[in-house]
Structure formats: structure tokens, C-alpha cells
Amino acid sequence: MTIAILIIAHAPLASALRACVLHVFPEVEHSLRALDVQANEPPDSTLAVATTMVAQMDAPAVLVLTDVFGATPCNVAQKLVDGVRSKLVAGVNLPMLLRTVNYRHESLDLLVARALAGGTQCIMQVAVSAPLNQTKKPHDPSHHDHHQ
């Protein structure tokens, strides 16, 4: 059983998160959808689009992820989910989303637990010193590489 995932968030966050995940997991293109909520879009219109998106997902269950509890995307999603075949988690971030995509074959309840764990366990303060296996190099402003 593969659970579908729908991200509903303020524009352009939902699409941006989906694009990041598809970079790592391109095979989930059809089971991961994104709905960017525009600032001038009435909530009823957003709900209609979200309802259509869920109906088109060929999955036994749907996990809906939103960005901010109490904001329009979350309020719309609360009207969309039924608590049985679809569940809602607010506070989506990339680690949470990657965790849910990785475990999308588990039950909906377990997937909710994975989402919550992924979202919280990956929030940490990072030390400013270089990792133990690297030496700190002097900064060269002409060199523009990005480390992850």
C-alpha cells in the first residue's frame, strides 16, 4: 500500500518542497502533489481544487501536509481530511517530507508518526566549527561552491 502525499502551503512553498523531493525521489512524481495557496485565492476555491486533487490520487490513503497551523492552507486542509482515510500534519519542512516519502508504504498512522519525528528530530543547532574530519580553509571570496 502506497500512501499519497499532498502538500498544501503558501505559494510557492508547496511546489518548491515537491521539487526538492523529486530531485531525491523522482519515482514519487505521481503520488506526491503540491497545491500552492495564492494570497488572493478564496479558501472555498482552494478547497475545491484540493478536493479534486485528492480524488484524482490513486491511493488507499492520503497524508496532507501544511505549512502553518491556523493559516489558510491548514484551515482548508482541515475541511479536506476525514481523520481515517486522510490525515493532516501542520508544520511541514523538508526533512519531514523526505521522511514521509521514504516510508510511504507504511500505514497512515505510522506515516503520521514518521512525519512528526522527521520534522522535529532534524531541527538542531549546528556548530560553527569545521567537522572533525575537515580542516578549516581560509575564505576565498572568488570561490563560489556550496557545501551540503
Phi and psi restraints in degrees (value plus and minus 20) as a CYANA .aco file:
   2 THR   PHI    -129.8   -89.8
   2 THR   PSI     104.1   144.1
   3 ILE   PHI    -107.1   -67.1
   3 ILE   PSI     115.0   155.0
   4 ALA   PHI    -100.9   -60.9
   4 ALA   PSI     132.5   172.5
   5 ILE   PHI    -146.4  -106.4
   5 ILE   PSI     111.1   151.1
   6 LEU   PHI    -141.6  -101.6
   6 LEU   PSI     103.7   143.7
   7 ILE   PHI    -120.3   -80.3
   7 ILE   PSI     104.1   144.1
   8 ILE   PHI    -139.8   -99.8
   8 ILE   PSI      95.1   135.1
   9 ALA   PHI    -171.8  -131.8
   9 ALA   PSI     145.3   185.3
  10 HIS   PHI     -78.1   -38.1
  10 HIS   PSI     118.3   158.3
  11 ALA   PHI     -83.7   -43.7
  11 ALA   PSI     118.2   158.2
  12 PRO   PHI    -121.4   -81.4
  12 PRO   PSI       3.2    43.2
  13 LEU   PHI     -81.5   -41.5
  13 LEU   PSI     -63.6   -23.6
  14 ALA   PHI     -79.9   -39.9
  14 ALA   PSI     -68.4   -28.4
  15 SER   PHI     -86.1   -46.1
  15 SER   PSI     -57.1   -17.1
  16 ALA   PHI     -85.3   -45.3
  16 ALA   PSI     -63.5   -23.5
  17 LEU   PHI     -83.0   -43.0
  17 LEU   PSI     -62.7   -22.7
  18 ARG   PHI     -80.9   -40.9
  18 ARG   PSI     -63.7   -23.7
  19 ALA   PHI     -81.7   -41.7
  19 ALA   PSI     -60.1   -20.1
  20 CYS   PHI     -82.3   -42.3
  20 CYS   PSI     -63.8   -23.8
  21 VAL   PHI     -86.9   -46.9
  21 VAL   PSI     -60.5   -20.5
  22 LEU   PHI     -86.3   -46.3
  22 LEU   PSI     -42.9    -2.9
  23 HIS   PHI     -84.8   -44.8
  23 HIS   PSI     -56.1   -16.1
  24 VAL   PHI    -112.3   -72.3
  24 VAL   PSI     -60.5   -20.5
  25 PHE   PHI    -143.8  -103.8
  25 PHE   PSI      53.4    93.4
  26 PRO   PHI     -83.0   -43.0
  26 PRO   PSI     -41.6    -1.6
  27 GLU   PHI     -91.9   -51.9
  27 GLU   PSI     -29.7    10.3
  28 VAL   PHI    -115.5   -75.5
  28 VAL   PSI      -6.7    33.3
  29 GLU   PHI     -70.8   -30.8
  29 GLU   PSI     -60.4   -20.4
  30 HIS   PHI    -105.8   -65.8
  30 HIS   PSI     -37.0     3.0
  31 SER   PHI    -126.3   -86.3
  31 SER   PSI     -14.2    25.8
  32 LEU   PHI    -146.5  -106.5
  32 LEU   PSI      95.1   135.1
  33 ARG   PHI    -138.5   -98.5
  33 ARG   PSI     138.2   178.2
  34 ALA   PHI    -154.7  -114.7
  34 ALA   PSI     118.4   158.4
  35 LEU   PHI    -147.1  -107.1
  35 LEU   PSI      89.7   129.7
  36 ASP   PHI    -104.4   -64.4
  36 ASP   PSI     101.5   141.5
  37 VAL   PHI    -108.8   -68.8
  37 VAL   PSI      97.0   137.0
  38 GLN   PHI     -99.9   -59.9
  38 GLN   PSI     130.7   170.7
  39 ALA   PHI     -80.5   -40.5
  39 ALA   PSI     -54.1   -14.1
  40 ASN   PHI    -118.6   -78.6
  40 ASN   PSI     -12.9    27.1
  41 GLU   PHI    -103.6   -63.6
  41 GLU   PSI     106.9   146.9
  42 PRO   PHI     -84.7   -44.7
  42 PRO   PSI     121.0   161.0
  43 PRO   PHI     -74.8   -34.8
  43 PRO   PSI     -56.6   -16.6
  44 ASP   PHI     -83.8   -43.8
  44 ASP   PSI     -56.2   -16.2
  45 SER   PHI     -88.0   -48.0
  45 SER   PSI     -61.0   -21.0
  46 THR   PHI     -83.6   -43.6
  46 THR   PSI     -61.7   -21.7
  47 LEU   PHI     -82.6   -42.6
  47 LEU   PSI     -60.4   -20.4
  48 ALA   PHI     -82.8   -42.8
  48 ALA   PSI     -63.0   -23.0
  49 VAL   PHI     -85.5   -45.5
  49 VAL   PSI     -63.8   -23.8
  50 ALA   PHI     -83.3   -43.3
  50 ALA   PSI     -61.1   -21.1
  51 THR   PHI     -81.2   -41.2
  51 THR   PSI     -63.0   -23.0
  52 THR   PHI     -84.3   -44.3
  52 THR   PSI     -62.6   -22.6
  53 MET   PHI     -81.0   -41.0
  53 MET   PSI     -64.6   -24.6
  54 VAL   PHI     -84.7   -44.7
  54 VAL   PSI     -61.4   -21.4
  55 ALA   PHI     -82.5   -42.5
  55 ALA   PSI     -51.3   -11.3
  56 GLN   PHI    -102.4   -62.4
  56 GLN   PSI     -33.1     6.9
  57 MET   PHI     -97.8   -57.8
  57 MET   PSI     105.7   145.7
  58 ASP   PHI    -111.2   -71.2
  58 ASP   PSI      61.4   101.4
  59 ALA   PHI    -170.5  -130.5
  59 ALA   PSI     132.0   172.0
  60 PRO   PHI     -92.8   -52.8
  60 PRO   PSI     -39.3     0.7
  61 ALA   PHI    -175.1  -135.1
  61 ALA   PSI     140.7   180.7
  62 VAL   PHI    -154.0  -114.0
  62 VAL   PSI     111.3   151.3
  63 LEU   PHI    -122.0   -82.0
  63 LEU   PSI     103.8   143.8
  64 VAL   PHI    -124.8   -84.8
  64 VAL   PSI     108.5   148.5
  65 LEU   PHI    -136.9   -96.9
  65 LEU   PSI     111.5   151.5
  66 THR   PHI    -144.3  -104.3
  66 THR   PSI     147.3   187.3
  67 ASP   PHI    -104.5   -64.5
  67 ASP   PSI     -72.7   -32.7
  68 VAL   PHI    -148.3  -108.3
  68 VAL   PSI     103.5   143.5
  69 PHE   PHI     -81.2   -41.2
  69 PHE   PSI     113.1   153.1
  70 GLY   PHI      71.2   111.2
  70 GLY   PSI     -32.6     7.4
  71 ALA   PHI    -107.2   -67.2
  71 ALA   PSI     149.9   189.9
  72 THR   PHI     -73.1   -33.1
  72 THR   PSI     -67.3   -27.3
  73 PRO   PHI     -77.2   -37.2
  73 PRO   PSI     -61.6   -21.6
  74 CYS   PHI     -89.6   -49.6
  74 CYS   PSI     -60.6   -20.6
  75 ASN   PHI     -82.3   -42.3
  75 ASN   PSI     -60.9   -20.9
  76 VAL   PHI     -83.9   -43.9
  76 VAL   PSI     -65.8   -25.8
  77 ALA   PHI     -82.7   -42.7
  77 ALA   PSI     -55.2   -15.2
  78 GLN   PHI     -81.1   -41.1
  78 GLN   PSI     -52.6   -12.6
  79 LYS   PHI     -98.5   -58.5
  79 LYS   PSI     -40.4    -0.4
  80 LEU   PHI    -103.7   -63.7
  80 LEU   PSI     -60.6   -20.6
  81 VAL   PHI    -103.0   -63.0
  81 VAL   PSI     133.6   173.6
  82 ASP   PHI    -129.8   -89.8
  82 ASP   PSI     -25.7    14.3
  83 GLY   PHI      61.7   101.7
  83 GLY   PSI     -25.0    15.0
  84 VAL   PHI    -139.1   -99.1
  84 VAL   PSI     -85.3   -45.3
  85 ARG   PHI    -106.8   -66.8
  85 ARG   PSI     -35.7     4.3
  86 SER   PHI    -162.7  -122.7
  86 SER   PSI     119.4   159.4
  87 LYS   PHI    -153.6  -113.6
  87 LYS   PSI     140.6   180.6
  88 LEU   PHI    -145.3  -105.3
  88 LEU   PSI     115.5   155.5
  89 VAL   PHI    -149.0  -109.0
  89 VAL   PSI     108.2   148.2
  90 ALA   PHI    -120.0   -80.0
  90 ALA   PSI     135.7   175.7
  91 GLY   PHI      75.4   115.4
  91 GLY   PSI       9.1    49.1
  92 VAL   PHI     -77.0   -37.0
  92 VAL   PSI     118.9   158.9
  93 ASN   PHI    -161.2  -121.2
  93 ASN   PSI     150.5   190.5
  94 LEU   PHI     -82.9   -42.9
  94 LEU   PSI     -63.4   -23.4
  95 PRO   PHI     -79.8   -39.8
  95 PRO   PSI     -59.3   -19.3
  96 MET   PHI     -81.0   -41.0
  96 MET   PSI     -66.1   -26.1
  97 LEU   PHI     -86.3   -46.3
  97 LEU   PSI     -62.1   -22.1
  98 LEU   PHI     -82.2   -42.2
  98 LEU   PSI     -59.3   -19.3
  99 ARG   PHI     -83.9   -43.9
  99 ARG   PSI     -64.6   -24.6
 100 THR   PHI     -86.5   -46.5
 100 THR   PSI     -59.9   -19.9
 101 VAL   PHI     -84.2   -44.2
 101 VAL   PSI     -60.7   -20.7
 102 ASN   PHI     -83.8   -43.8
 102 ASN   PSI     -52.0   -12.0
 103 TYR   PHI    -132.1   -92.1
 103 TYR   PSI       5.4    45.4
 104 ARG   PHI     -86.4   -46.4
 104 ARG   PSI     -28.0    12.0
 105 HIS   PHI    -108.2   -68.2
 105 HIS   PSI     -25.7    14.3
 106 GLU   PHI    -103.0   -63.0
 106 GLU   PSI     156.1   196.1
 107 SER   PHI     -87.2   -47.2
 107 SER   PSI     141.9   181.9
 108 LEU   PHI     -81.2   -41.2
 108 LEU   PSI     -61.6   -21.6
 109 ASP   PHI     -84.1   -44.1
 109 ASP   PSI     -62.8   -22.8
 110 LEU   PHI     -86.1   -46.1
 110 LEU   PSI     -55.3   -15.3
 111 LEU   PHI     -86.8   -46.8
 111 LEU   PSI     -57.6   -17.6
 112 VAL   PHI     -80.9   -40.9
 112 VAL   PSI     -64.6   -24.6
 113 ALA   PHI     -82.4   -42.4
 113 ALA   PSI     -60.7   -20.7
 114 ARG   PHI     -83.9   -43.9
 114 ARG   PSI     -60.7   -20.7
 115 ALA   PHI     -82.1   -42.1
 115 ALA   PSI     -66.4   -26.4
 116 LEU   PHI     -82.8   -42.8
 116 LEU   PSI     -62.6   -22.6
 117 ALA   PHI     -86.0   -46.0
 117 ALA   PSI     -64.4   -24.4
 118 GLY   PHI     -82.6   -42.6
 118 GLY   PSI     -57.9   -17.9
 119 GLY   PHI     -89.7   -49.7
 119 GLY   PSI     -54.7   -14.7
 120 THR   PHI    -114.1   -74.1
 120 THR   PSI     -58.2   -18.2
 121 GLN   PHI     -89.7   -49.7
 121 GLN   PSI     -39.6     0.4
 122 CYS   PHI    -116.6   -76.6
 122 CYS   PSI     -12.0    28.0
 123 ILE   PHI    -118.6   -78.6
 123 ILE   PSI      97.7   137.7
 124 MET   PHI    -176.8  -136.8
 124 MET   PSI     134.8   174.8
 125 GLN   PHI    -101.4   -61.4
 125 GLN   PSI     116.3   156.3
 126 VAL   PHI    -128.2   -88.2
 126 VAL   PSI     113.8   153.8
 127 ALA   PHI     -85.4   -45.4
 127 ALA   PSI     130.3   170.3
 128 VAL   PHI    -105.3   -65.3
 128 VAL   PSI     -29.8    10.2
 129 SER   PHI     -99.0   -59.0
 129 SER   PSI     139.7   179.7
 130 ALA   PHI     -89.5   -49.5
 130 ALA   PSI     128.8   168.8
 131 PRO   PHI     -75.1   -35.1
 131 PRO   PSI     135.7   175.7
 132 LEU   PHI     -78.3   -38.3
 132 LEU   PSI     -49.1    -9.1
 133 ASN   PHI    -113.1   -73.1
 133 ASN   PSI     -11.3    28.7
 134 GLN   PHI    -148.4  -108.4
 134 GLN   PSI     126.8   166.8
 135 THR   PHI    -117.5   -77.5
 135 THR   PSI     125.5   165.5
 136 LYS   PHI     -95.1   -55.1
 136 LYS   PSI     108.8   148.8
 137 LYS   PHI    -121.7   -81.7
 137 LYS   PSI     129.9   169.9
 138 PRO   PHI     -85.0   -45.0
 138 PRO   PSI     126.8   166.8
 139 HIS   PHI     -92.7   -52.7
 139 HIS   PSI     107.2   147.2
 140 ASP   PHI    -133.7   -93.7
 140 ASP   PSI      86.1   126.1
 141 PRO   PHI     -83.3   -43.3
 141 PRO   PSI     -38.5     1.5
 142 SER   PHI    -104.1   -64.1
 142 SER   PSI     -29.3    10.7
 143 HIS   PHI    -118.8   -78.8
 143 HIS   PSI     101.1   141.1
 144 HIS   PHI    -138.9   -98.9
 144 HIS   PSI      46.6    86.6
 145 ASP   PHI    -127.6   -87.6
 145 ASP   PSI     139.2   179.2
 146 HIS   PHI    -139.7   -99.7
 146 HIS   PSI     111.1   151.1
 147 HIS   PHI    -128.1   -88.1
 147 HIS   PSI     121.4   161.4
